[in-house]
Amino acid sequence: MASDSEYDTRLGQVWGKFCDDLKAAGDLVVRETTPRNEVTRATGLRLLARNISLALQFELENKDPEHPELLHYFDPIRKQGGDNTDALYMGAPVNGQQTYRIFGQRGTARYFAVTVLEDGQTPWGGGVVGTLFGPDLEVGSDGHFELILSPDRHPGNWIRTTPGTYRVTFRQFFADWETECPMDAAIECLTAGSAPPAILSLDALSEGLDRAANWLRVSTHYWADKLDAWQARPNEFIAFAEMESAAIDATPGGTPLISYWKLPLGEALIVRVRPPDCDYWNCEFGSYWWETMDYRWRLSSTNAHQAALEPDGMLTVVVSHDDPGVANWLDPSGHEDGYLTFRWMGAQDNPRPVCSQVARRDLFDHLPAEVPRISSQQRAEQIAARRAGVRKRFKG
């Protein structure tokens, strides 16, 4: 057994390495490909700080597949990877040897999907082992459901696991933020016994901190590298699958269309598309770091419930550094680079939006007369409704 002084020395070494690893991760923000925009660079450091807690959740605090908890991934102040403005993402660690029961209230989110994942070469795992969509989930008249994850077949709601299985993820996408309710559920491992988790050791802490710092560095670099690849084709909507070779837990039921935008002050971007018939669609907007803008206070998305369409069903979205008074405005929030995503979930076709970049002063010369307008009072009401919806979704 180590003496007190030896143990204290080791404690300092463990903490010092963790802090050094976090410091090194900051090189991402000042690398050559990062936009020079000051807001982008400041939010890059914030991205790293925000995601320390997520890294610790994944790699230290909620890592044990015999004692899993269903915890949310992203929220208005912790995000990455093109987080959907409409979403509540939740998940837990699992493995392919155990049997798990997930139970609770389904909620009423417009889009609902469960995916079981294998470990892989990306920070979000590898291939999808199995998927269960909301319409396929057996739910009682009172909204209650049970789902079994196991290597052996079970009656009712069931997803087969594999030896490489390591995580289950729930995606809930809300169209009407103010009325749709989130899932309320829990997970238990039925085959692990009743013993509590092991008491924390310094070795386990050291390993968890090392994994967390590595996940933070790898995940933030992964997404910035992806947007660098999109920069070669600005204002063009490209399916994520066309740009990504490694298997990743992409949202099932629809392929996101992603465009890189670069918008100096004094310019505006017009995006037009006719949304297809589908279960759910949305348009979301974020920075170079694949973070959505602050969707509590700023217009950073629209969807099948929120959007104001033209009489013929066309959607026109305008990106501008100031509010042009059109209903479907996206606010860059001080950024001059970022991504724009459309998701058509459950659609039979995959229309690609068309972009036009124009001088801001000439914006209305390029917009159809039928584009819906909005007053300053209506805009304030629009923001207030978003805030109420966010509070409902995250119970805050």
TAVEN-V495470 format. One record per backbone hydrogen bond with DSSP energy under -1.0 kcal/mol. NH is the residue of the N-H (numbers start at 1). CO is the residue of the C=O. E is the energy in kcal/mol with one decimal. If there is no record, write none. Layout:
BEGIN
nh = <NH | NH>
co = <CO | CO>
e = <E | E>
END
This chain:
BEGIN
nh = <7 | 8 | 9 | 10 | 11 | 12 | 13 | 14 | 15 | 16 | 17 | 18 | 19 | 20 | 21 | 22 | 23 | 24 | 25 | 26 | 27 | 28 | 29 | 34 | 41 | 42 | 43 | 44 | 45 | 46 | 47 | 48 | 49 | 50 | 51 | 55 | 56 | 57 | 58 | 59 | 60 | 61 | 62 | 67 | 71 | 73 | 75 | 78 | 82 | 87 | 88 | 90 | 91 | 92 | 94 | 100 | 101 | 102 | 103 | 104 | 105 | 106 | 108 | 111 | 113 | 114 | 115 | 116 | 117 | 118 | 119 | 125 | 126 | 129 | 130 | 132 | 134 | 136 | 137 | 140 | 143 | 145 | 147 | 148 | 149 | 150 | 159 | 161 | 165 | 166 | 167 | 168 | 169 | 170 | 171 | 172 | 173 | 174 | 180 | 184 | 186 | 188 | 190 | 205 | 206 | 207 | 208 | 209 | 210 | 211 | 212 | 213 | 214 | 215 | 216 | 217 | 218 | 219 | 220 | 221 | 222 | 223 | 224 | 225 | 226 | 227 | 228 | 229 | 230 | 231 | 233 | 235 | 236 | 238 | 240 | 242 | 243 | 250 | 257 | 258 | 259 | 261 | 263 | 267 | 268 | 269 | 270 | 271 | 272 | 273 | 279 | 280 | 282 | 283 | 284 | 285 | 286 | 287 | 290 | 293 | 295 | 297 | 298 | 302 | 304 | 307 | 310 | 313 | 315 | 317 | 318 | 319 | 320 | 327 | 329 | 330 | 331 | 335 | 338 | 339 | 340 | 341 | 342 | 343 | 345 | 346 | 354 | 356 | 358 | 360 | 362 | 363 | 365 | 366 | 371 | 374 | 379 | 380 | 381 | 382 | 383 | 384 | 385 | 386 | 387 | 388 | 389 | 390 | 391 | 392 | 393 | 394>
co = <3 | 4 | 5 | 6 | 7 | 8 | 9 | 10 | 11 | 12 | 13 | 14 | 15 | 16 | 17 | 18 | 19 | 20 | 21 | 23 | 24 | 25 | 26 | 31 | 37 | 38 | 39 | 40 | 41 | 42 | 43 | 44 | 45 | 46 | 47 | 51 | 52 | 53 | 54 | 55 | 56 | 56 | 57 | 64 | 91 | 89 | 78 | 75 | 290 | 84 | 172 | 170 | 71 | 168 | 166 | 149 | 188 | 147 | 186 | 145 | 184 | 143 | 181 | 173 | 171 | 132 | 169 | 130 | 167 | 127 | 164 | 122 | 118 | 116 | 116 | 114 | 112 | 133 | 134 | 144 | 140 | 104 | 102 | 157 | 100 | 159 | 148 | 150 | 162 | 117 | 117 | 92 | 115 | 90 | 113 | 88 | 111 | 86 | 176 | 105 | 103 | 101 | 99 | 201 | 202 | 203 | 204 | 205 | 206 | 207 | 208 | 209 | 210 | 211 | 212 | 213 | 214 | 215 | 216 | 217 | 218 | 219 | 220 | 221 | 222 | 223 | 224 | 225 | 226 | 227 | 230 | 260 | 233 | 258 | 256 | 239 | 240 | 248 | 342 | 238 | 340 | 338 | 336 | 264 | 358 | 319 | 356 | 317 | 354 | 315 | 345 | 345 | 343 | 302 | 341 | 300 | 339 | 291 | 287 | 285 | 293 | 294 | 294 | 283 | 281 | 303 | 314 | 310 | 273 | 271 | 328 | 269 | 330 | 372 | 327 | 318 | 299 | 332 | 261 | 286 | 259 | 284 | 257 | 282 | 280 | 253 | 272 | 270 | 268 | 266 | 359 | 360 | 362 | 363 | 368 | 325 | 375 | 376 | 377 | 378 | 379 | 380 | 381 | 382 | 383 | 384 | 385 | 386 | 387 | 388 | 389 | 390>
e = <-2.8 | -2.7 | -2.2 | -2.3 | -2.7 | -2.3 | -2.0 | -2.7 | -2.5 | -2.7 | -2.4 | -1.9 | -2.5 | -2.5 | -2.7 | -2.2 | -2.4 | -2.3 | -1.4 | -1.2 | -1.8 | -1.6 | -1.1 | -1.4 | -2.0 | -2.5 | -2.6 | -1.3 | -1.5 | -1.8 | -2.5 | -1.8 | -2.3 | -3.3 | -1.9 | -2.6 | -2.4 | -2.1 | -2.6 | -2.7 | -1.9 | -3.0 | -2.2 | -1.4 | -2.3 | -2.3 | -2.2 | -1.4 | -2.8 | -1.9 | -2.0 | -2.3 | -2.2 | -1.8 | -1.3 | -2.9 | -2.7 | -2.9 | -2.2 | -1.9 | -2.7 | -2.8 | -2.7 | -2.1 | -2.0 | -2.4 | -2.8 | -2.5 | -3.0 | -2.4 | -1.9 | -1.8 | -3.2 | -3.3 | -1.2 | -2.2 | -2.9 | -1.3 | -1.4 | -3.1 | -2.2 | -2.6 | -2.7 | -2.3 | -2.1 | -1.6 | -2.2 | -1.7 | -1.8 | -2.7 | -1.2 | -2.2 | -2.9 | -3.8 | -2.9 | -1.4 | -2.5 | -2.6 | -2.2 | -2.1 | -2.3 | -2.1 | -2.6 | -2.4 | -2.8 | -2.4 | -2.5 | -2.7 | -2.2 | -2.4 | -2.5 | -2.5 | -2.1 | -2.8 | -2.5 | -2.1 | -3.0 | -2.8 | -1.9 | -2.0 | -2.4 | -1.7 | -1.7 | -2.8 | -1.6 | -2.0 | -1.9 | -1.5 | -1.4 | -1.4 | -2.2 | -3.1 | -1.1 | -2.8 | -2.0 | -1.4 | -1.6 | -2.5 | -2.8 | -2.6 | -2.3 | -2.3 | -2.1 | -1.5 | -3.0 | -2.5 | -3.2 | -2.9 | -2.4 | -1.9 | -1.8 | -1.3 | -1.6 | -3.3 | -2.5 | -1.5 | -2.5 | -2.6 | -1.8 | -1.4 | -1.6 | -1.2 | -2.1 | -2.3 | -2.0 | -2.7 | -2.9 | -2.7 | -2.9 | -2.9 | -2.3 | -2.9 | -1.4 | -2.4 | -1.2 | -2.7 | -3.1 | -2.1 | -1.7 | -1.3 | -2.1 | -2.7 | -2.3 | -2.1 | -3.0 | -3.0 | -2.4 | -2.4 | -2.7 | -2.6 | -1.3 | -1.6 | -1.4 | -1.8 | -1.6 | -2.4 | -2.3 | -2.1 | -2.0 | -2.3 | -2.3 | -2.3 | -2.2 | -1.6 | -2.3 | -2.1 | -2.2 | -2.5 | -2.2 | -1.9 | -2.3 | -2.6>
END
